[in-house]
Amino acid sequence: MAEGDDAQEKTESATPKRLEDARRKGQIPRSRDLSAAAVTMSAATALYMMGDQIAGKLYVLMQRSLTISREEALDASQMVPALVTAAIDGLRICAPVLGIICLAAVLAPLALGGFVFSTESLMPQFNRLNPLEGVKRLFSMRAVMELVKALAKFGIVGLVAVIVLWKDASILLNLGQEPLDQAIAHTITLAGKALISITAGLLIIAGIDVPYQLYTHAKQLKMSRQEIREEHKESEGSPEVKGRIRQLQQQFARQRMMQDVPKADVIVTNPTHFAVALRYDENRMRAPIVVAKGVDLVAARIREIASEHNVPIFEAPPLARVLYKNVDIGGEIPSAVYQAVAQVLTYVFQLRVAKRSGFQPPPRPDVTVQE
């Protein structure tokens, strides 16, 4: 029973296939705090670096928009076009900052989990409409962590904001006494400095949230040993099916091998346990090749087919064992047995000529090899 419980307990890290399936479904680690910190930092940097330039253009826009003639002020039809023109000009002035912020908002999530597009995540999940599941999520550990993070963000950002306001209180109060163009530039610079200070607090929160999101994601994808075994069966096939496929492959290979036995020049045997069929064509082959080999019943079948097709059978136990163990079907014989195989083939060719011519059969050579 304990072994069954261990098999169902999710203690194993996710397999590559499980990670790929989760990514295809859109389940990747994301940190909203990291995105918030990146966007705030980008906005602060852009305002701090381009504040003077933006302030000058906004001052000119404000001056031009407020400088109107008496006729324009009394003509109601001029108000809407003037407002649209001023809005477009204002957006054009702020476009660099807005572009940097949008770019940061797009790139920041890619730093954690990368880019992924999943149509499955767009499908409606009706199980989220279940009130009981909603209550469970409300009182889950994740909800508690989100509450703690929200309170921490509020506390850190609020504390930084209070410190910034307290430190620059006199400067803020004196903005009304400055010339308009200087006041606008000064305000933008102060906003950039304040955002930079707030970003420091957000980075602390993001530094805690990113490892937590990675840990939570890995924990959610953990697998039990039984799930790993089932996944392995699905990807590799069950042992029964694999065994049957292997059996069929061996059967087909054996059939093809038996079809090549009649084409062999000689069958080297053990004499009963091993049988190796050799073939040599000096015009197309660098060395003799093994066209078939087998042991016990397969060896007996090779000898049987050879007898039916008048293929010579040569008994040389050491040579048969060396060829069977060291040469695959279709492979060339090793150089270590060149001399022994040459003796066998020479004897077979001489025997064939002697039978056709009626001469005395040649003496059988004494073939020796070192196993």
C-alpha positions in Angstrom: 0.0 0.0 0.0 2.9 2.3 0.8 4.5 1.6 -2.5 1.2 2.6 -4.3 1.0 5.8 -2.3 4.6 6.6 -3.3 3.7 6.0 -6.9 0.8 8.5 -6.8 2.7 11.2 -4.8 4.0 13.9 -7.1 7.6 13.9 -6.1 9.4 13.8 -9.4 10.4 16.7 -11.5 8.5 17.3 -14.8 9.8 15.5 -17.8 10.7 17.5 -21.0 7.4 16.3 -22.6 5.4 17.5 -19.6 7.1 20.9 -19.8 6.5 21.1 -23.6 2.8 20.2 -23.1 2.4 22.8 -20.4 4.1 25.4 -22.6 1.8 24.5 -25.5 -1.2 25.2 -23.1 0.3 28.5 -22.1 1.4 27.4 -18.6 4.6 29.2 -18.1 6.0 31.1 -15.2 5.2 34.8 -15.2 5.9 37.6 -12.7 3.6 40.7 -12.8 5.9 42.4 -10.2 8.9 42.0 -12.6 6.8 43.5 -15.4 5.7 46.4 -13.1 9.3 47.1 -12.1 10.6 47.0 -15.7 7.8 49.4 -16.9 8.4 51.8 -14.0 12.1 51.8 -14.5 11.8 52.4 -18.2 9.4 55.3 -17.6 11.7 56.8 -14.9 14.8 56.5 -17.1 13.0 58.0 -20.1 11.6 61.0 -18.0 15.0 61.6 -16.3 17.0 61.5 -19.6 14.5 63.3 -21.9 12.7 65.5 -19.3 14.2 68.8 -20.3 13.5 68.2 -24.0 9.9 67.1 -23.4 9.3 70.0 -21.0 10.4 72.5 -23.6 8.1 71.1 -26.2 5.2 70.9 -23.7 5.8 74.6 -22.8 5.6 75.6 -26.4 2.5 73.6 -26.9 0.8 75.1 -23.8 1.8 78.6 -24.9 0.5 78.1 -28.4 -2.7 76.4 -27.3 -3.5 79.3 -24.8 -2.7 82.0 -27.3 -5.9 82.5 -29.3 -7.5 85.4 -30.9 -10.8 86.9 -29.9 -12.5 85.6 -33.1 -11.3 82.0 -32.4 -12.5 82.3 -28.8 -16.0 83.3 -29.9 -16.2 80.7 -32.7 -17.4 77.5 -31.1 -16.6 75.5 -34.3 -12.9 76.1 -33.7 -12.7 74.5 -30.3 -12.9 70.8 -31.2 -10.3 71.0 -34.0 -8.0 73.0 -31.7 -8.4 70.4 -29.0 -7.7 67.5 -31.4 -4.7 69.2 -32.7 -3.3 69.9 -29.2 -4.0 66.3 -28.2 -2.1 64.9 -31.3 0.8 67.2 -30.7 0.9 66.2 -27.0 1.0 62.5 -27.9 3.7 63.2 -30.5 5.8 64.9 -27.8 5.3 62.1 -25.3 5.7 59.3 -28.0 9.3 58.4 -27.1 8.5 57.9 -23.5 5.3 56.0 -24.3 7.2 53.9 -26.9 9.8 52.9 -24.3 7.1 52.0 -21.8 5.3 49.9 -24.3 8.5 48.1 -25.3 9.3 47.4 -21.7 5.8 46.0 -21.1 6.2 43.6 -24.1 9.8 42.5 -23.4 9.7 42.2 -19.6 7.4 39.1 -19.6 9.8 37.4 -22.1 12.6 37.5 -19.5 10.7 34.8 -17.5 9.3 32.0 -19.6 10.0 33.5 -23.0 7.5 34.1 -25.8 4.6 31.7 -26.2 1.3 31.8 -28.1 -1.3 29.3 -27.1 -4.8 29.0 -28.5 -5.7 26.6 -25.7 -5.3 29.3 -23.1 -7.8 31.4 -25.0 -10.5 28.8 -24.7 -13.1 29.4 -22.0 -12.6 27.3 -18.8 -16.0 26.7 -17.4 -14.6 25.0 -14.3 -13.7 28.5 -13.1 -17.4 29.3 -12.9 -17.7 26.8 -10.1 -18.3 28.8 -6.8 -16.7 26.0 -4.7 -13.5 26.2 -6.7 -13.6 29.9 -6.4 -13.8 29.7 -2.6 -10.9 27.2 -2.6 -8.8 29.6 -4.6 -9.8 32.5 -2.4 -8.4 30.7 0.7 -5.5 28.9 -1.0 -1.8 29.4 -0.2 -1.4 31.2 -3.5 -4.1 33.7 -2.5 -2.4 34.3 0.8 0.9 34.9 -1.0 -0.7 37.4 -3.4 -2.2 39.2 -0.4 1.1 39.3 1.3 2.8 40.6 -1.8 0.1 43.3 -2.3 0.5 44.5 1.2 4.3 44.5 0.8 4.1 46.4 -2.4 1.7 48.9 -0.9 4.0 49.3 2.1 7.2 49.6 0.2 5.9 51.9 -2.5 4.1 54.0 0.1 7.1 54.3 2.3 9.3 55.3 -0.7 6.7 57.9 -1.8 6.5 59.4 1.7 10.3 59.6 1.9 10.5 61.3 -1.6 7.7 63.7 -0.8 9.2 64.5 2.6 12.7 65.1 1.2 11.5 67.2 -1.8 8.6 68.9 0.0 10.3 72.4 -0.2 11.1 72.0 -3.9 7.5 70.9 -4.7 6.1 73.9 -2.8 8.4 76.3 -4.6 7.4 75.0 -8.1 4.5 77.6 -8.2 7.0 80.5 -7.9 9.2 79.3 -10.8 8.7 80.4 -14.4 6.4 78.1 -16.3 9.0 76.5 -18.6 11.4 75.9 -15.7 8.5 74.6 -13.5 7.4 72.1 -16.2 11.0 70.8 -16.7 11.6 70.6 -12.9 8.3 68.7 -12.4 9.2 66.1 -15.0 12.7 65.7 -13.5 11.2 65.3 -10.0 8.7 62.7 -11.4 11.6 60.7 -12.9 13.6 60.8 -9.7 10.5 59.7 -7.7 9.8 56.8 -10.2 13.5 55.7 -9.9 13.1 55.6 -6.1 9.9 53.6 -6.4 11.5 51.2 -8.9 14.1 50.3 -6.3 11.4 49.1 -4.0 9.6 47.2 -6.9 12.9 45.5 -7.8 13.1 44.1 -4.2 9.6 42.7 -4.6 10.4 41.3 -8.0 13.6 39.7 -6.7 11.4 37.8 -4.2 8.5 37.1 -6.6 10.5 35.7 -9.5 12.0 32.7 -7.6 8.6 32.1 -6.0 6.9 32.0 -9.4 9.6 29.6 -10.7 9.2 27.4 -7.6 5.4 27.4 -7.9 5.5 26.6 -11.6 7.8 23.7 -11.0 5.7 22.4 -8.1 2.5 22.5 -10.2 4.1 20.4 -12.9 5.6 17.8 -10.6 4.7 14.2 -11.6 4.2 11.0 -9.8 6.2 7.9 -10.7 3.1 6.3 -12.2 2.6 9.4 -14.4 6.2 9.1 -15.6 5.7 5.4 -16.4 2.5 6.1 -18.3 4.1 8.9 -20.3 7.0 6.6 -21.1 4.6 4.0 -22.4 2.7 6.6 -24.5 5.9 7.9 -26.1 7.8 4.7 -26.4 5.0 2.2 -26.6 4.1 -0.6 -24.2 6.6 -3.4 -23.6 4.2 -5.9 -25.2 3.8 -3.8 -28.4 7.5 -3.1 -28.6 8.2 -6.8 -28.1 5.8 -7.8 -30.8 7.3 -5.2 -33.2 10.8 -6.5 -32.5 9.6 -10.0 -33.0 8.1 -9.1 -36.4 11.2 -7.2 -37.4 13.4 -10.2 -36.5 11.1 -12.5 -38.5 11.2 -10.3 -41.6 15.0 -10.0 -41.3 15.3 -13.7 -41.0 13.1 -14.3 -44.1 15.3 -11.9 -46.1 18.4 -13.6 -44.7 17.1 -17.0 -45.8 16.5 -15.7 -49.3 20.2 -14.9 -49.6 21.4 -18.3 -48.5 21.1 -19.9 -52.0 23.3 -17.0 -53.3 26.2 -17.9 -50.9 29.4 -19.5 -52.0 29.9 -21.5 -48.8 28.3 -22.2 -45.4 30.9 -22.3 -42.5 29.5 -24.4 -39.6 30.3 -25.3 -36.1 29.0 -28.0 -37.1 25.7 -27.9 -35.3 25.4 -24.7 -33.2 26.6 -22.1 -35.7 26.2 -21.5 -39.4 27.6 -18.5 -41.4 26.9 -18.0 -45.1 29.7 -16.3 -47.0 29.6 -14.7 -50.5 32.4 -13.2 -52.5 32.4 -11.4 -55.9 35.9 -10.2 -56.8 34.5 -7.7 -59.3 32.2 -5.9 -56.8 33.5 -6.7 -53.3 36.7 -5.8 -51.5 36.3 -8.8 -49.2 33.8 -11.6 -48.6 30.6 -10.6 -46.8 28.3 -12.5 -44.5 24.9 -12.9 -46.1 23.3 -15.0 -43.4 24.1 -16.4 -40.0 22.4 -18.2 -37.2 22.6 -20.4 -34.2 20.8 -23.7 -33.3 17.5 -23.8 -35.1 18.3 -20.9 -37.4 21.7 -22.6 -38.2 19.9 -25.8 -38.9 17.5 -24.0 -41.3 20.5 -22.4 -43.1 22.2 -25.8 -43.6 18.9 -27.2 -44.9 18.4 -24.5 -47.5 22.1 -24.8 -48.5 21.7 -28.5 -49.0 18.6 -27.9 -51.1 20.5 -25.5 -53.4 23.8 -27.4 -53.5 25.7 -24.7 -51.5 28.9 -26.2 -50.1 29.0 -26.6 -46.3 32.5 -26.4 -44.7 33.0 -27.5 -41.1 35.3 -25.1 -39.3 34.1 -24.5 -35.7 36.6 -21.8 -34.6 36.1 -19.8 -37.9 32.3 -20.1 -37.6 32.3 -18.8 -34.1 34.6 -15.8 -34.9 32.5 -14.9 -38.0 29.2 -15.2 -36.1 30.3 -13.1 -33.1 32.2 -10.4 -35.0 30.5 -9.8 -38.3 26.9 -8.4 -38.9 24.8 -9.6 -41.8 25.9 -7.7 -44.9 29.3 -6.8 -43.3 32.7 -7.6 -44.6 34.9 -10.2 -42.8 37.7 -8.8 -40.6 41.2 -8.8 -41.8 42.2 -11.2 -39.1 40.4 -14.1 -40.9 41.3 -13.2 -44.4 43.7 -16.1 -44.8 41.3 -18.6 -43.2 38.4 -17.6 -45.4 40.6 -17.5 -48.5 41.6 -21.1 -47.8 37.9 -22.1 -47.5 36.9 -20.3 -50.7 39.8 -21.6 -52.7 38.9 -25.1 -51.6 35.3 -24.6 -52.5 36.1 -23.1 -56.0 38.6 -26.0 -56.6 36.0 -28.5 -55.5 33.5 -27.0 -57.9 35.9 -27.2 -60.8 36.8 -30.8 -59.9 33.2 -31.9 -59.9 32.6 -30.3 -63.3 35.8 -31.7 -64.9 35.7 -35.1 -63.2 39.1 -34.6 -61.5 40.2 -35.8 -58.1 38.7 -33.6 -55.3 41.3 -31.4 -53.7 42.5 -32.2 -50.1 40.5 -30.4 -47.4 42.5 -27.6 -45.9 43.2 -27.4 -42.2 41.7 -24.0 -41.3 42.9 -22.4 -38.0 42.0 -19.0 -36.5 42.6 -17.4 -33.1 39.3 -16.7 -31.3 
